[in-house]
Amino acid sequence: MIRDLMIAEKNGYTICLSIDDGSTYKGKIEFSENKKLIKVKTDYEIVWFPMENISHYSIIYNFSKDEKES
């Protein structure tokens, strides 16, 4: 999981995260220096929480028209 999320952070992909308390967040992510906390920047807020609280994640890839045709 952490490897996928680090790739998403590096490439600026949007992430959908489900947290173990039932809440969900969609936005860009950043890791803390020790990779134990994750920051999610949504359209409405910025939220920090521990990595171990993530119960599910999805990565949203944006493809350009040129990539679809190849």
C-alpha positions as CSV (number, residue, x, y, z in Angstrom):
1,M,0.0,0.0,0.0
2,I,2.6,2.6,1.0
3,R,4.5,2.0,-2.3
4,D,1.3,2.7,-4.3
5,L,0.5,5.8,-2.3
6,M,4.1,7.1,-2.7
7,I,3.8,6.8,-6.5
8,A,0.5,8.6,-6.3
9,E,2.0,11.4,-4.2
10,K,5.0,11.7,-6.6
11,N,2.8,11.9,-9.7
12,G,0.0,14.1,-8.2
13,Y,-2.7,11.5,-8.6
14,T,-6.0,11.9,-6.8
15,I,-6.7,9.3,-4.1
16,C,-9.9,8.0,-2.5
17,L,-9.2,6.8,1.0
18,S,-11.6,5.0,3.4
19,I,-10.6,5.3,7.1
20,D,-11.4,2.7,9.7
21,D,-14.0,5.0,11.4
22,G,-16.1,4.9,8.2
23,S,-15.1,8.3,6.8
24,T,-13.9,8.8,3.2
25,Y,-11.6,11.4,1.7
26,K,-10.8,12.2,-2.0
27,G,-7.9,14.4,-2.9
28,K,-4.1,14.8,-3.3
29,I,-1.9,13.3,-0.6
30,E,1.4,14.1,1.1
31,F,3.4,12.0,3.6
32,S,5.0,13.1,6.8
33,E,8.8,12.7,6.8
34,N,8.6,9.4,8.7
35,K,5.8,8.1,6.4
36,K,3.6,7.3,9.4
37,L,1.1,10.2,8.8
38,I,-0.7,11.1,5.6
39,K,-2.2,14.5,4.7
40,V,-5.1,14.6,2.3
41,K,-6.0,17.9,0.6
42,T,-9.6,17.7,-0.4
43,D,-11.6,20.5,-2.1
44,Y,-12.9,21.5,1.4
45,E,-10.3,20.7,4.0
46,I,-6.9,19.4,4.8
47,V,-6.8,16.3,7.1
48,W,-3.9,14.4,8.7
49,F,-4.2,10.9,10.0
50,P,-2.0,7.8,10.8
51,M,-1.4,5.4,7.9
52,E,-2.7,2.5,10.0
53,N,-6.1,4.1,10.0
54,I,-6.5,3.5,6.2
55,S,-8.9,0.6,5.6
56,H,-9.1,0.9,1.7
57,Y,-7.6,3.1,-1.0
58,S,-8.2,3.7,-4.7
59,I,-6.0,5.7,-7.0
60,I,-7.6,7.8,-9.7
61,Y,-5.5,8.0,-12.9
62,N,-6.1,10.7,-15.4
63,F,-5.4,9.7,-19.0
64,S,-4.9,12.2,-21.7
65,K,-6.5,11.7,-25.1
66,D,-3.2,10.7,-26.6
67,E,-2.7,8.0,-24.0
68,K,-6.1,6.5,-24.7
69,E,-5.3,6.2,-28.4
70,S,-2.0,4.4,-28.0
